Amino acid sequence: MAAAAAEIRHRSVEANGITMHVAEAGPASAPAVLFVHGFPELWYSWRHQMSHLASRGYRCVAPDLRGYGGTDAPPDPSSYTVFHIVGDLVALLDALHLPQVFVVGHDWGAIVSWNLCLLRPDRVRALVNLSVAFMPRQRSVKPVEYFRRAYGNEYYVCKFQEPGIEEEFASLELKRFFKMAITVQTTGSSAMSLVKMQASNKKITLPSWLSEEDVSYLASVYAKTGFAGGINYYRCLDLNWELMAPWTGAKVQVPTKFIVGDGDLAYHHPGVKSYIHKGGLKRDVPMLEEVVVIKGAGHFIQQERAQEISDHIYEYIKKFNTDPSMPPRLSKL
């Protein structure tokens, strides 16, 4: 891991009115892969995939998203809509002179990546999304209400709507928090509860795929930044629902591979399995080529099954024309 990290370059890029911290690996002139992280993560979640693909001749670009890590964090929660985040990524690609890229997303990064493909398919050669399936806009039910009906007011998505909830994270022992959050595996409806995390005295033994060094890095960064930026993404769920009204029924017209662990809570939300496997996802993502369900894997799948996910990404994107001089493929919309 240390050797892989040593190969990663870091810099700041001005994009869409903010300064973004960007990690890169691989040849600058090679076909590019944009990695989009989730919550509570950073570019660091992609360290294994970056090393793997860089060694195979790809340029890997992994920013800290708006509100995370070394990237600016505007204070207004309404500055974290899907238009802001997708706008950041498009502006980042422009700043890096990348007309089109492969995209890999996870968790909130998967949601952002679905919307990047929906709004700007001309910038994406192909998509590999992890953990969170495409969620078509429902005409009558806002997202927070959906989660409240499914899991109750104490569900973390609902709790994150409350002003000041980020202050509760300040009282956490961060290394323990990340150990619990990243290694949890569940197929039920239980979810992140800060109260339960604080009260728990259960001994945590790290799995082979997560080191004390990994946890220390995350804890050190979040000790400086706090969690408000990431929580603001959840606060914009209903605002996004309003803003995306013109795209109701729109389809994602980008070649796609979707991967999920069968122990991932997101895979067990009401109706998700049926949507994925009985034609709904294929209807809304017509260029979906493959769905992979990895047995025994949890939510942070790109770390837990690092080699397997790296292989899946590489085997999929290598099928496409990777000549960086080729013009962007036009959307079918």
PEURMO-V499002 format. One record per helix or strand of 3 or more residues. SS is the DSSP state (alpha for helix, beta for strand). FROM is the first residue (numbers start at 0). TO is the last residue. If there is no record, write none. Layout:
SS/FROM/TO, SS/FROM/TO
This chain:
alpha/1/5, beta/8/14, beta/17/24, beta/31/35, alpha/42/53, beta/58/62, alpha/76/79, alpha/81/94, beta/100/105, alpha/107/118, alpha/120/122, beta/123/129, alpha/142/150, alpha/155/158, alpha/165/168, alpha/173/182, alpha/193/198, alpha/211/224, alpha/227/234, alpha/236/246, beta/255/260, alpha/264/267, alpha/271/276, alpha/279/283, beta/287/293, alpha/300/303, alpha/305/316
